[in-house]
Amino acid sequence: MPPALILFVEDEPLIMALAQALLEERGYDVIVAVNGRQALSVLAERASQITAMITEVGLRGDLSGWQLAREARRRFPELPIIYTTGGLAHQWAAEHVENGLLVQKPYIPEQIFEALTKLTGPPVALFPSLNPIP
């Protein structure tokens, strides 16, 4: 079974690069998008392969992360969504969609991994044959 595929939506290049590297280090495959339109395009092409979406809620452009999540959920009702934000957490009660979690910035990587595990389970081991034999 291949590793879990995560769609990571973030418009800050440094955050995106760091998060992508950390997720890949933990065994996830990652597709990045810099705005909501690009994320919807990726979902249209690869939704059946994507395990979860992580999106910044304060995306610049014509779709906020909240709007992206609502549209993604309308098209793909079972898609787990993790929201990240540095200053818009107060909107959570009014804006979020079900089957999602909020991780507030600045976050530590463990918070993202914990949210992913809660919503999707752990990533598939990269080298299952190296696991100890009971």
Beta strands, then each sheet from edge to edge (+ up, - down):
strand 1: 5-9
strand 2: 29-33
strand 3: 50-56
strand 4: 81-85
strand 5: 100-104
sheet 1: 2+ 1+ 3+ 4+ 5+
end
